[in-house]
Amino acid sequence: MERRLPPSRASGTSRVGPAVKLRSLFRNRSPSSMHVFERRLIEAYISENNADPVNGEDLSIDDLIDLKQSRLVTPRPPTLTSIPALLSTLQNEWDALVLESFELRRDLAETRQELSNALYYNDSAQRVIARLQKERDEARDALSRVSVTAAPNGTSHTSHTNGDTMQVDGQELPDEIIAKVEDTQQKLMATRRKRPVPEDWATGDAIATYDVKATADTQFTGVKSLAVDETGDFFLCGDSDGAVGVYDLKASAFTTRSNLGAGAILHGAWAKDRPVVATSSGAVVVTQEGTVQAKFQQHAGAATAVAVHPSYDLLASAGIDKSYVLYDLQQAKVLTQVFSDYELTTIAFHPDGHLLAAGTSDGSTLLYDIKTSQLAHTFAASATAPVSGLSFSENGTWLAASTQGQSTITIYDLRKLNVLKTLDVGAAVTSVSWDYTGQFLAACGPGGVVVSQYSKSAKAWSEPLRKALGAVDVKWGANAKSLVALTAEGAVSVFSN
């Protein structure tokens, strides 16, 4: 019987070959993740999960690829078979590690130096920016007290507006102005006590029947406010081009149109029969029948709001330069300028004239004493958004405030200096307005016009009117027999029955 040699001897190869081939049968590579596994382990894992253990993709046993290895095993070089050769190799590896450690320490030192320089330059830049901002604010403040006027010969020269206005920052009011404020306060307080509701005043039931009875297009763009005179028959508004118009409620038409050329009209008020407007250029302009009677350029930046004192002899304006300015309308001059910590967005006089409320860009409401120009109280912000509207109740004890983008109206109690009531009208509020009797509070916004009523006998609030007419401002007509709303498109709508 013929004796057969093992495959290794038959082929003339080394005996190492079959062992290597045998091991290769138990080592496989996944075609999905390209990783090498022991055959026994990978087959067991696939049997349970049918997936690649590395990336989770589908994998079967048939997908495995046998790992092909060389039949030759390279032995160690002869130079590494002696102890001196091993010591030399270890010495070389140690030298390489020491060199690498030295390079890492050097790179770390360079990185620390670069970081130190970057921090130094950053700190220097911040200091320079702070200094420039301070110089900018000082320049704005100085500019707000100086204006350029035309000389008689046609040249321009720098002068102080309305007299010695460089000294009005925090200046005390003259004695005659203080006396006028006190006299007005005493007279109005005496008439307010136990004042009955006029017999011909509108009732809640009547207001509930109000609907749009008249509409007039102002053809104005960018309108922001509506101001009503003391009779309740004339309404002032303006547009982004500097034009102003007066709407006659009885005639249902605009009677006066004029362009002041002082920038966009941001707010307005009435000094008896004289319209007063605040503009984006910072100018506060007093007009009469379309003619400019006085022009003040005191604010460094836009004048956001104006308010007329109950005596009609004093005027206040607020601006983004964080100040309010008090003017004497009789003498057409600036009395004082008082600065705060925030930009002022709106302003309103107390019905007695001794207090001035100013809304800020952070949502707070500041209460100033007119006679001393001192901050009497701060109503903290309910939301970090600019105050969009302020209105004092004629009872002299309540102040309503709305915040931009918020659906709530906050009513402050001036006697206790706290929040009396929070009304949620369900939509963003841009303006609020009390009627003369202090019963009805009108509010408007993009969502519509809402009237809230307070019953003194029941000590409860109700909502007699809600109309889906988007408006930017709303004001009461004479005897609350009508409610006038101004839309963002410049249309004036009159609600009545």
Secondary structure, DSSP 8 states (H G I E B T S, - for coil): ------HHHHHT--THHHHHHHHHTTEEE-TTT--EEEHHHHHHHHHHH-B-TTT--B--GGG-EE----S------GGGSSHHHHHHHHHHHHHHHHHHHHHHHHHHHHHHHHHHHHHHHHHHHHHHHHHHHHHHHHHHHHHHT-EEEE-TTS-EEEE-TTSSGGG-BT----HHHHHHHHHHHHHHHHHHTT----TTS--HHHHTT-EEEEEEE---SS----EE-TTSSEEEEE-TTSEEEEEETTTTEEEEEEE--SS-EEEEEEETTEEEEEETTS-EEEEETTEEEEEE---SS-EEEEEE-TTSSEEEEEETTSEEEEEETTTTEEEEEEE-SS-EEEEEE-TTSSEEEEEETTS-EEEEETTTTEEEEEE--SSSS-EEEEEE-TTSSEEEEEETT-SEEEEEETTTTEEEEEEE-SS---EEEE-TTSSEEEEEETTEEEEEEEETTTTEEEEEEEE----SEEEE-GGGS-EEEE-TTSEEEEEE-
